[in-house]
């Protein structure tokens, strides 16, 4: 046999003798330059670092109900277990038949007309479906009307899809109702959709039929898609009822979103859905885009889907929690009472959802940077909340508090907040600020 020749190989010793160059730094995509989600942002990272050091943090920053001893209904858990053997394969890209059938029946109870099985797409939580809605709709430069304050994922998803979120005012002086005049003033030829978060996160507002009808009229006049985030539609207090905005018209195109995470305390099941209704023929090409995106991700979490039918058709334990003597209602009342007893702090009492969005009077609390304010509160008092600007509020004068902890822990957390604000007021007064309230708290 002839000798082997290695004329096109690198000598073995040179592989180790050559100096290796460091890998170039990798930069994130410019698509993320204006995307933020401060609920899980740098303040949360600081809290995690403090916990790693052994410090105990009271977390009032996120509505993760399971963290506060709220349990998924037992019949849902049993369905999950019973259907594990059916959950290994891909489902239909829109979702399993039984789940979509149950959602269809739910829309009928909400008086939304003309919804068929094909008008329902199940996703890995509403968060995934928000992304679908924006990516299928928006070209670069298109605009979407988003409430201010908002649930920040709506703004982030609009931006990531190449659009521009234009924030319309929800008026605190009017119970956090949307300002129809401000909505109209911000519509341009580039406006494609309007987002309605009702019941509202972060304010806890619940919109009247009169307000919803005015929004529908604006959408009709300007040919806008209405994207309705109704994830808290059963978390209602004081006998209030919720109207699905899509039930109010059939000549406007609606995307209504809901899921298991809040009403059924199943955040980790990642089971949400979108319902398409109204002027579907006019939106046929857009709907094709939504179906394409659903198909690209193959299917939603199968195990979560198998609990939807039982959740929607079973005993609605959320009603017990929001009843006057229910745990959620008691905690709302307590948190509201304690927060508004602090000098210089006011709050619109929430009619729904799981949050307080109190205002800190700027004359008493001259906050220049609410993120730094929240960070200082975390470091000094070991309580984690979210600054108002994290919800795209325009001023540094609001915070969002979750009232999910047990009453004892709520008292402790808000007591620490009162102590922190007393120190802040005294420092502000020393610095020459006009503190116009007593400091007895």
Buried (B, 14 or more C-beta within 10 A) or exposed (E): EEEEEEEEEEEEEEEEEEEEEEEEEEEEEEEEEEBBBBBBBEBBEBBEEBBEEEEEBBBBBBBBBBEBEBEBBEBBBEBBEEBEEEBEEEBBBBBBEBBBBBBBBBBEEBEBEEBEEEBBBBBBBBBBBBBBBBBBBBEEEBBBBBBBBBBBBBBBBBBBBBBBBBBBBBBBEEBBBBBBEBBEEBBEEBBBBBBBBBBBBBBBBBBEEEBBBBBBBBBBEBEBBBBBBBBBBBBBBBEEEBBBBBBBBBEBBBBBBBBBBBBBBBBBBBBBBBBBBBBBEBBEEBBEBBBEBBEEEEBBBBBBBBBBBBBBEBEBBBEEBBBEEBBBBBBBBBBBEBBBEBBBBEBBBBBBBBBBBBBBBBEBBBBEEBBEBBBBBBEEBBBBBBBBBBBBBEEBBBBBBBBBBEBEBBBBBBBBBBBBBBBBBEEBEEEEBEBEBEBEB
